[in-house]
Amino acid sequence: MKILTVCGMGSGSSLILKMNVEEVLSGLGKDAEVEACDIGSVAGHQVDLLISTKEFGDQLEEFTADKILVSNVVDKSDIEQQLKDYLAK
């Protein structure tokens, strides 16, 4: 599975989100390729799942990949719950 974490500049919250997603996935015993990028570079990636903050939800609507939108990039419990829900599909 390929996951892309997204923020405005690709070097702040998307990197924190990437690290937290990798940690949560490891704790769940799941393996995925996780990459961070800026909102303007999303179109250049082929991924299964986009993870970002709710503020970028509207800008990500045009992409066909599944999406998880979090309120806080450091809230691992929210990230974990949303990933569990996604993986249960």
Phi and psi restraints in degrees (range 20) as a CNS / XPLOR table:
assign (resid 1 and name C) (resid 2 and name N)
       (resid 2 and name CA) (resid 2 and name C) 1.0 -111.0 20.0 2
assign (resid 2 and name N) (resid 2 and name CA)
       (resid 2 and name C) (resid 3 and name N) 1.0 128.3 20.0 2
assign (resid 2 and name C) (resid 3 and name N)
       (resid 3 and name CA) (resid 3 and name C) 1.0 -123.1 20.0 2
assign (resid 3 and name N) (resid 3 and name CA)
       (resid 3 and name C) (resid 4 and name N) 1.0 138.6 20.0 2
assign (resid 3 and name C) (resid 4 and name N)
       (resid 4 and name CA) (resid 4 and name C) 1.0 -120.4 20.0 2
assign (resid 4 and name N) (resid 4 and name CA)
       (resid 4 and name C) (resid 5 and name N) 1.0 122.6 20.0 2
assign (resid 4 and name C) (resid 5 and name N)
       (resid 5 and name CA) (resid 5 and name C) 1.0 -96.0 20.0 2
assign (resid 5 and name N) (resid 5 and name CA)
       (resid 5 and name C) (resid 6 and name N) 1.0 138.0 20.0 2
assign (resid 5 and name C) (resid 6 and name N)
       (resid 6 and name CA) (resid 6 and name C) 1.0 -129.4 20.0 2
assign (resid 6 and name N) (resid 6 and name CA)
       (resid 6 and name C) (resid 7 and name N) 1.0 136.6 20.0 2
assign (resid 6 and name C) (resid 7 and name N)
       (resid 7 and name CA) (resid 7 and name C) 1.0 -143.3 20.0 2
assign (resid 7 and name N) (resid 7 and name CA)
       (resid 7 and name C) (resid 8 and name N) 1.0 -176.4 20.0 2
assign (resid 7 and name C) (resid 8 and name N)
       (resid 8 and name CA) (resid 8 and name C) 1.0 -64.0 20.0 2
assign (resid 8 and name N) (resid 8 and name CA)
       (resid 8 and name C) (resid 9 and name N) 1.0 -44.7 20.0 2
assign (resid 8 and name C) (resid 9 and name N)
       (resid 9 and name CA) (resid 9 and name C) 1.0 -108.5 20.0 2
assign (resid 9 and name N) (resid 9 and name CA)
       (resid 9 and name C) (resid 10 and name N) 1.0 -13.2 20.0 2
assign (resid 9 and name C) (resid 10 and name N)
       (resid 10 and name CA) (resid 10 and name C) 1.0 80.1 20.0 2
assign (resid 10 and name N) (resid 10 and name CA)
       (resid 10 and name C) (resid 11 and name N) 1.0 9.5 20.0 2
assign (resid 10 and name C) (resid 11 and name N)
       (resid 11 and name CA) (resid 11 and name C) 1.0 -132.9 20.0 2
assign (resid 11 and name N) (resid 11 and name CA)
       (resid 11 and name C) (resid 12 and name N) 1.0 2.7 20.0 2
assign (resid 11 and name C) (resid 12 and name N)
       (resid 12 and name CA) (resid 12 and name C) 1.0 -117.9 20.0 2
assign (resid 12 and name N) (resid 12 and name CA)
       (resid 12 and name C) (resid 13 and name N) 1.0 -95.2 20.0 2
assign (resid 12 and name C) (resid 13 and name N)
       (resid 13 and name CA) (resid 13 and name C) 1.0 -66.1 20.0 2
assign (resid 13 and name N) (resid 13 and name CA)
       (resid 13 and name C) (resid 14 and name N) 1.0 -28.8 20.0 2
assign (resid 13 and name C) (resid 14 and name N)
       (resid 14 and name CA) (resid 14 and name C) 1.0 -67.7 20.0 2
assign (resid 14 and name N) (resid 14 and name CA)
       (resid 14 and name C) (resid 15 and name N) 1.0 -32.4 20.0 2
assign (resid 14 and name C) (resid 15 and name N)
       (resid 15 and name CA) (resid 15 and name C) 1.0 -72.2 20.0 2
assign (resid 15 and name N) (resid 15 and name CA)
       (resid 15 and name C) (resid 16 and name N) 1.0 -40.0 20.0 2
assign (resid 15 and name C) (resid 16 and name N)
       (resid 16 and name CA) (resid 16 and name C) 1.0 -63.1 20.0 2
assign (resid 16 and name N) (resid 16 and name CA)
       (resid 16 and name C) (resid 17 and name N) 1.0 -44.4 20.0 2
assign (resid 16 and name C) (resid 17 and name N)
       (resid 17 and name CA) (resid 17 and name C) 1.0 -62.1 20.0 2
assign (resid 17 and name N) (resid 17 and name CA)
       (resid 17 and name C) (resid 18 and name N) 1.0 -42.3 20.0 2
assign (resid 17 and name C) (resid 18 and name N)
       (resid 18 and name CA) (resid 18 and name C) 1.0 -57.5 20.0 2
assign (resid 18 and name N) (resid 18 and name CA)
       (resid 18 and name C) (resid 19 and name N) 1.0 -48.9 20.0 2
assign (resid 18 and name C) (resid 19 and name N)
       (resid 19 and name CA) (resid 19 and name C) 1.0 -62.5 20.0 2
assign (resid 19 and name N) (resid 19 and name CA)
       (resid 19 and name C) (resid 20 and name N) 1.0 -41.6 20.0 2
assign (resid 19 and name C) (resid 20 and name N)
       (resid 20 and name CA) (resid 20 and name C) 1.0 -68.9 20.0 2
assign (resid 20 and name N) (resid 20 and name CA)
       (resid 20 and name C) (resid 21 and name N) 1.0 -38.4 20.0 2
assign (resid 20 and name C) (resid 21 and name N)
       (resid 21 and name CA) (resid 21 and name C) 1.0 -63.9 20.0 2
assign (resid 21 and name N) (resid 21 and name CA)
       (resid 21 and name C) (resid 22 and name N) 1.0 -44.7 20.0 2
assign (resid 21 and name C) (resid 22 and name N)
       (resid 22 and name CA) (resid 22 and name C) 1.0 -61.2 20.0 2
assign (resid 22 and name N) (resid 22 and name CA)
       (resid 22 and name C) (resid 23 and name N) 1.0 -41.6 20.0 2
assign (resid 22 and name C) (resid 23 and name N)
       (resid 23 and name CA) (resid 23 and name C) 1.0 -64.8 20.0 2
assign (resid 23 and name N) (resid 23 and name CA)
       (resid 23 and name C) (resid 24 and name N) 1.0 -44.8 20.0 2
assign (resid 23 and name C) (resid 24 and name N)
       (resid 24 and name CA) (resid 24 and name C) 1.0 -63.5 20.0 2
assign (resid 24 and name N) (resid 24 and name CA)
       (resid 24 and name C) (resid 25 and name N) 1.0 -46.1 20.0 2
assign (resid 24 and name C) (resid 25 and name N)
       (resid 25 and name CA) (resid 25 and name C) 1.0 -60.9 20.0 2
assign (resid 25 and name N) (resid 25 and name CA)
       (resid 25 and name C) (resid 26 and name N) 1.0 -41.4 20.0 2
assign (resid 25 and name C) (resid 26 and name N)
       (resid 26 and name CA) (resid 26 and name C) 1.0 -60.4 20.0 2
assign (resid 26 and name N) (resid 26 and name CA)
       (resid 26 and name C) (resid 27 and name N) 1.0 -44.5 20.0 2
assign (resid 26 and name C) (resid 27 and name N)
       (resid 27 and name CA) (resid 27 and name C) 1.0 -63.3 20.0 2
assign (resid 27 and name N) (resid 27 and name CA)
       (resid 27 and name C) (resid 28 and name N) 1.0 -27.7 20.0 2
assign (resid 27 and name C) (resid 28 and name N)
       (resid 28 and name CA) (resid 28 and name C) 1.0 -87.6 20.0 2
assign (resid 28 and name N) (resid 28 and name CA)
       (resid 28 and name C) (resid 29 and name N) 1.0 -3.9 20.0 2
assign (resid 28 and name C) (resid 29 and name N)
       (resid 29 and name CA) (resid 29 and name C) 1.0 73.7 20.0 2
assign (resid 29 and name N) (resid 29 and name CA)
       (resid 29 and name C) (resid 30 and name N) 1.0 25.5 20.0 2
assign (resid 29 and name C) (resid 30 and name N)
       (resid 30 and name CA) (resid 30 and name C) 1.0 -109.4 20.0 2
assign (resid 30 and name N) (resid 30 and name CA)
       (resid 30 and name C) (resid 31 and name N) 1.0 149.0 20.0 2
assign (resid 30 and name C) (resid 31 and name N)
       (resid 31 and name CA) (resid 31 and name C) 1.0 -116.3 20.0 2
assign (resid 31 and name N) (resid 31 and name CA)
       (resid 31 and name C) (resid 32 and name N) 1.0 136.3 20.0 2
assign (resid 31 and name C) (resid 32 and name N)
       (resid 32 and name CA) (resid 32 and name C) 1.0 -155.8 20.0 2
assign (resid 32 and name N) (resid 32 and name CA)
       (resid 32 and name C) (resid 33 and name N) 1.0 154.8 20.0 2
assign (resid 32 and name C) (resid 33 and name N)
       (resid 33 and name CA) (resid 33 and name C) 1.0 -91.7 20.0 2
assign (resid 33 and name N) (resid 33 and name CA)
       (resid 33 and name C) (resid 34 and name N) 1.0 117.3 20.0 2
assign (resid 33 and name C) (resid 34 and name N)
       (resid 34 and name CA) (resid 34 and name C) 1.0 -116.6 20.0 2
assign (resid 34 and name N) (resid 34 and name CA)
       (resid 34 and name C) (resid 35 and name N) 1.0 129.2 20.0 2
assign (resid 34 and name C) (resid 35 and name N)
       (resid 35 and name CA) (resid 35 and name C) 1.0 -132.1 20.0 2
assign (resid 35 and name N) (resid 35 and name CA)
       (resid 35 and name C) (resid 36 and name N) 1.0 147.0 20.0 2
assign (resid 35 and name C) (resid 36 and name N)
       (resid 36 and name CA) (resid 36 and name C) 1.0 -105.4 20.0 2
assign (resid 36 and name N) (resid 36 and name CA)
       (resid 36 and name C) (resid 37 and name N) 1.0 145.7 20.0 2
assign (resid 36 and name C) (resid 37 and name N)
       (resid 37 and name CA) (resid 37 and name C) 1.0 -156.9 20.0 2
assign (resid 37 and name N) (resid 37 and name CA)
       (resid 37 and name C) (resid 38 and name N) 1.0 172.0 20.0 2
assign (resid 37 and name C) (resid 38 and name N)
       (resid 38 and name CA) (resid 38 and name C) 1.0 -89.0 20.0 2
assign (resid 38 and name N) (resid 38 and name CA)
       (resid 38 and name C) (resid 39 and name N) 1.0 162.0 20.0 2
assign (resid 38 and name C) (resid 39 and name N)
       (resid 39 and name CA) (resid 39 and name C) 1.0 -59.5 20.0 2
assign (resid 39 and name N) (resid 39 and name CA)
       (resid 39 and name C) (resid 40 and name N) 1.0 -32.5 20.0 2
assign (resid 39 and name C) (resid 40 and name N)
       (resid 40 and name CA) (resid 40 and name C) 1.0 -74.7 20.0 2
assign (resid 40 and name N) (resid 40 and name CA)
       (resid 40 and name C) (resid 41 and name N) 1.0 -13.6 20.0 2
assign (resid 40 and name C) (resid 41 and name N)
       (resid 41 and name CA) (resid 41 and name C) 1.0 -102.4 20.0 2
assign (resid 41 and name N) (resid 41 and name CA)
       (resid 41 and name C) (resid 42 and name N) 1.0 -0.3 20.0 2
assign (resid 41 and name C) (resid 42 and name N)
       (resid 42 and name CA) (resid 42 and name C) 1.0 -59.0 20.0 2
assign (resid 42 and name N) (resid 42 and name CA)
       (resid 42 and name C) (resid 43 and name N) 1.0 -40.7 20.0 2
assign (resid 42 and name C) (resid 43 and name N)
       (resid 43 and name CA) (resid 43 and name C) 1.0 -59.6 20.0 2
assign (resid 43 and name N) (resid 43 and name CA)
       (resid 43 and name C) (resid 44 and name N) 1.0 -24.8 20.0 2
assign (resid 43 and name C) (resid 44 and name N)
       (resid 44 and name CA) (resid 44 and name C) 1.0 -83.6 20.0 2
assign (resid 44 and name N) (resid 44 and name CA)
       (resid 44 and name C) (resid 45 and name N) 1.0 6.2 20.0 2
assign (resid 44 and name C) (resid 45 and name N)
       (resid 45 and name CA) (resid 45 and name C) 1.0 -119.1 20.0 2
assign (resid 45 and name N) (resid 45 and name CA)
       (resid 45 and name C) (resid 46 and name N) 1.0 141.2 20.0 2
assign (resid 45 and name C) (resid 46 and name N)
       (resid 46 and name CA) (resid 46 and name C) 1.0 -103.6 20.0 2
assign (resid 46 and name N) (resid 46 and name CA)
       (resid 46 and name C) (resid 47 and name N) 1.0 107.3 20.0 2
assign (resid 46 and name C) (resid 47 and name N)
       (resid 47 and name CA) (resid 47 and name C) 1.0 -134.6 20.0 2
assign (resid 47 and name N) (resid 47 and name CA)
       (resid 47 and name C) (resid 48 and name N) 1.0 163.0 20.0 2
assign (resid 47 and name C) (resid 48 and name N)
       (resid 48 and name CA) (resid 48 and name C) 1.0 -88.4 20.0 2
assign (resid 48 and name N) (resid 48 and name CA)
       (resid 48 and name C) (resid 49 and name N) 1.0 -31.7 20.0 2
assign (resid 48 and name C) (resid 49 and name N)
       (resid 49 and name CA) (resid 49 and name C) 1.0 -143.3 20.0 2
assign (resid 49 and name N) (resid 49 and name CA)
       (resid 49 and name C) (resid 50 and name N) 1.0 132.6 20.0 2
assign (resid 49 and name C) (resid 50 and name N)
       (resid 50 and name CA) (resid 50 and name C) 1.0 -105.3 20.0 2
assign (resid 50 and name N) (resid 50 and name CA)
       (resid 50 and name C) (resid 51 and name N) 1.0 131.7 20.0 2
assign (resid 50 and name C) (resid 51 and name N)
       (resid 51 and name CA) (resid 51 and name C) 1.0 -124.3 20.0 2
assign (resid 51 and name N) (resid 51 and name CA)
       (resid 51 and name C) (resid 52 and name N) 1.0 126.9 20.0 2
assign (resid 51 and name C) (resid 52 and name N)
       (resid 52 and name CA) (resid 52 and name C) 1.0 -153.1 20.0 2
assign (resid 52 and name N) (resid 52 and name CA)
       (resid 52 and name C) (resid 53 and name N) 1.0 -173.7 20.0 2
assign (resid 52 and name C) (resid 53 and name N)
       (resid 53 and name CA) (resid 53 and name C) 1.0 -90.2 20.0 2
assign (resid 53 and name N) (resid 53 and name CA)
       (resid 53 and name C) (resid 54 and name N) 1.0 161.3 20.0 2
assign (resid 53 and name C) (resid 54 and name N)
       (resid 54 and name CA) (resid 54 and name C) 1.0 -60.6 20.0 2
assign (resid 54 and name N) (resid 54 and name CA)
       (resid 54 and name C) (resid 55 and name N) 1.0 -27.3 20.0 2
assign (resid 54 and name C) (resid 55 and name N)
       (resid 55 and name CA) (resid 55 and name C) 1.0 -64.7 20.0 2
assign (resid 55 and name N) (resid 55 and name CA)
       (resid 55 and name C) (resid 56 and name N) 1.0 -20.1 20.0 2
assign (resid 55 and name C) (resid 56 and name N)
       (resid 56 and name CA) (resid 56 and name C) 1.0 -100.9 20.0 2
assign (resid 56 and name N) (resid 56 and name CA)
       (resid 56 and name C) (resid 57 and name N) 1.0 5.2 20.0 2
assign (resid 56 and name C) (resid 57 and name N)
       (resid 57 and name CA) (resid 57 and name C) 1.0 -54.6 20.0 2
assign (resid 57 and name N) (resid 57 and name CA)
       (resid 57 and name C) (resid 58 and name N) 1.0 -47.4 20.0 2
assign (resid 57 and name C) (resid 58 and name N)
       (resid 58 and name CA) (resid 58 and name C) 1.0 -62.8 20.0 2
assign (resid 58 and name N) (resid 58 and name CA)
       (resid 58 and name C) (resid 59 and name N) 1.0 -38.9 20.0 2
assign (resid 58 and name C) (resid 59 and name N)
       (resid 59 and name CA) (resid 59 and name C) 1.0 -72.1 20.0 2
assign (resid 59 and name N) (resid 59 and name CA)
       (resid 59 and name C) (resid 60 and name N) 1.0 -20.4 20.0 2
assign (resid 59 and name C) (resid 60 and name N)
       (resid 60 and name CA) (resid 60 and name C) 1.0 -94.7 20.0 2
assign (resid 60 and name N) (resid 60 and name CA)
       (resid 60 and name C) (resid 61 and name N) 1.0 -6.2 20.0 2
assign (resid 60 and name C) (resid 61 and name N)
       (resid 61 and name CA) (resid 61 and name C) 1.0 -57.8 20.0 2
assign (resid 61 and name N) (resid 61 and name CA)
       (resid 61 and name C) (resid 62 and name N) 1.0 -33.0 20.0 2
assign (resid 61 and name C) (resid 62 and name N)
       (resid 62 and name CA) (resid 62 and name C) 1.0 -69.8 20.0 2
assign (resid 62 and name N) (resid 62 and name CA)
       (resid 62 and name C) (resid 63 and name N) 1.0 -15.2 20.0 2
assign (resid 62 and name C) (resid 63 and name N)
       (resid 63 and name CA) (resid 63 and name C) 1.0 -90.7 20.0 2
assign (resid 63 and name N) (resid 63 and name CA)
       (resid 63 and name C) (resid 64 and name N) 1.0 141.2 20.0 2
assign (resid 63 and name C) (resid 64 and name N)
       (resid 64 and name CA) (resid 64 and name C) 1.0 -82.3 20.0 2
assign (resid 64 and name N) (resid 64 and name CA)
       (resid 64 and name C) (resid 65 and name N) 1.0 -14.1 20.0 2
assign (resid 64 and name C) (resid 65 and name N)
       (resid 65 and name CA) (resid 65 and name C) 1.0 -62.5 20.0 2
assign (resid 65 and name N) (resid 65 and name CA)
       (resid 65 and name C) (resid 66 and name N) 1.0 152.5 20.0 2
assign (resid 65 and name C) (resid 66 and name N)
       (resid 66 and name CA) (resid 66 and name C) 1.0 -62.7 20.0 2
assign (resid 66 and name N) (resid 66 and name CA)
       (resid 66 and name C) (resid 67 and name N) 1.0 156.8 20.0 2
assign (resid 66 and name C) (resid 67 and name N)
       (resid 67 and name CA) (resid 67 and name C) 1.0 -134.6 20.0 2
assign (resid 67 and name N) (resid 67 and name CA)
       (resid 67 and name C) (resid 68 and name N) 1.0 142.2 20.0 2
assign (resid 67 and name C) (resid 68 and name N)
       (resid 68 and name CA) (resid 68 and name C) 1.0 -123.2 20.0 2
assign (resid 68 and name N) (resid 68 and name CA)
       (resid 68 and name C) (resid 69 and name N) 1.0 127.1 20.0 2
assign (resid 68 and name C) (resid 69 and name N)
       (resid 69 and name CA) (resid 69 and name C) 1.0 -117.1 20.0 2
assign (resid 69 and name N) (resid 69 and name CA)
       (resid 69 and name C) (resid 70 and name N) 1.0 122.6 20.0 2
assign (resid 69 and name C) (resid 70 and name N)
       (resid 70 and name CA) (resid 70 and name C) 1.0 -107.1 20.0 2
assign (resid 70 and name N) (resid 70 and name CA)
       (resid 70 and name C) (resid 71 and name N) 1.0 158.9 20.0 2
assign (resid 70 and name C) (resid 71 and name N)
       (resid 71 and name CA) (resid 71 and name C) 1.0 -86.0 20.0 2
assign (resid 71 and name N) (resid 71 and name CA)
       (resid 71 and name C) (resid 72 and name N) 1.0 -31.8 20.0 2
assign (resid 71 and name C) (resid 72 and name N)
       (resid 72 and name CA) (resid 72 and name C) 1.0 -141.9 20.0 2
assign (resid 72 and name N) (resid 72 and name CA)
       (resid 72 and name C) (resid 73 and name N) 1.0 122.1 20.0 2
assign (resid 72 and name C) (resid 73 and name N)
       (resid 73 and name CA) (resid 73 and name C) 1.0 -69.4 20.0 2
assign (resid 73 and name N) (resid 73 and name CA)
       (resid 73 and name C) (resid 74 and name N) 1.0 -14.9 20.0 2
assign (resid 73 and name C) (resid 74 and name N)
       (resid 74 and name CA) (resid 74 and name C) 1.0 -101.6 20.0 2
assign (resid 74 and name N) (resid 74 and name CA)
       (resid 74 and name C) (resid 75 and name N) 1.0 0.3 20.0 2
assign (resid 74 and name C) (resid 75 and name N)
       (resid 75 and name CA) (resid 75 and name C) 1.0 -84.6 20.0 2
assign (resid 75 and name N) (resid 75 and name CA)
       (resid 75 and name C) (resid 76 and name N) 1.0 87.5 20.0 2
assign (resid 75 and name C) (resid 76 and name N)
       (resid 76 and name CA) (resid 76 and name C) 1.0 -64.4 20.0 2
assign (resid 76 and name N) (resid 76 and name CA)
       (resid 76 and name C) (resid 77 and name N) 1.0 -30.4 20.0 2
assign (resid 76 and name C) (resid 77 and name N)
       (resid 77 and name CA) (resid 77 and name C) 1.0 -66.7 20.0 2
assign (resid 77 and name N) (resid 77 and name CA)
       (resid 77 and name C) (resid 78 and name N) 1.0 -39.1 20.0 2
assign (resid 77 and name C) (resid 78 and name N)
       (resid 78 and name CA) (resid 78 and name C) 1.0 -66.6 20.0 2
assign (resid 78 and name N) (resid 78 and name CA)
       (resid 78 and name C) (resid 79 and name N) 1.0 -45.0 20.0 2
assign (resid 78 and name C) (resid 79 and name N)
       (resid 79 and name CA) (resid 79 and name C) 1.0 -59.3 20.0 2
assign (resid 79 and name N) (resid 79 and name CA)
       (resid 79 and name C) (resid 80 and name N) 1.0 -46.5 20.0 2
assign (resid 79 and name C) (resid 80 and name N)
       (resid 80 and name CA) (resid 80 and name C) 1.0 -61.6 20.0 2
assign (resid 80 and name N) (resid 80 and name CA)
       (resid 80 and name C) (resid 81 and name N) 1.0 -46.1 20.0 2
assign (resid 80 and name C) (resid 81 and name N)
       (resid 81 and name CA) (resid 81 and name C) 1.0 -62.5 20.0 2
assign (resid 81 and name N) (resid 81 and name CA)
       (resid 81 and name C) (resid 82 and name N) 1.0 -43.3 20.0 2
assign (resid 81 and name C) (resid 82 and name N)
       (resid 82 and name CA) (resid 82 and name C) 1.0 -67.9 20.0 2
assign (resid 82 and name N) (resid 82 and name CA)
       (resid 82 and name C) (resid 83 and name N) 1.0 -37.0 20.0 2
assign (resid 82 and name C) (resid 83 and name N)
       (resid 83 and name CA) (resid 83 and name C) 1.0 -67.5 20.0 2
assign (resid 83 and name N) (resid 83 and name CA)
       (resid 83 and name C) (resid 84 and name N) 1.0 -39.7 20.0 2
assign (resid 83 and name C) (resid 84 and name N)
       (resid 84 and name CA) (resid 84 and name C) 1.0 -61.1 20.0 2
assign (resid 84 and name N) (resid 84 and name CA)
       (resid 84 and name C) (resid 85 and name N) 1.0 -45.9 20.0 2
assign (resid 84 and name C) (resid 85 and name N)
       (resid 85 and name CA) (resid 85 and name C) 1.0 -60.6 20.0 2
assign (resid 85 and name N) (resid 85 and name CA)
       (resid 85 and name C) (resid 86 and name N) 1.0 -43.3 20.0 2
assign (resid 85 and name C) (resid 86 and name N)
       (resid 86 and name CA) (resid 86 and name C) 1.0 -63.9 20.0 2
assign (resid 86 and name N) (resid 86 and name CA)
       (resid 86 and name C) (resid 87 and name N) 1.0 -45.7 20.0 2
assign (resid 86 and name C) (resid 87 and name N)
       (resid 87 and name CA) (resid 87 and name C) 1.0 -69.7 20.0 2
assign (resid 87 and name N) (resid 87 and name CA)
       (resid 87 and name C) (resid 88 and name N) 1.0 -22.9 20.0 2
assign (resid 87 and name C) (resid 88 and name N)
       (resid 88 and name CA) (resid 88 and name C) 1.0 -75.3 20.0 2
assign (resid 88 and name N) (resid 88 and name CA)
       (resid 88 and name C) (resid 89 and name N) 1.0 -14.1 20.0 2
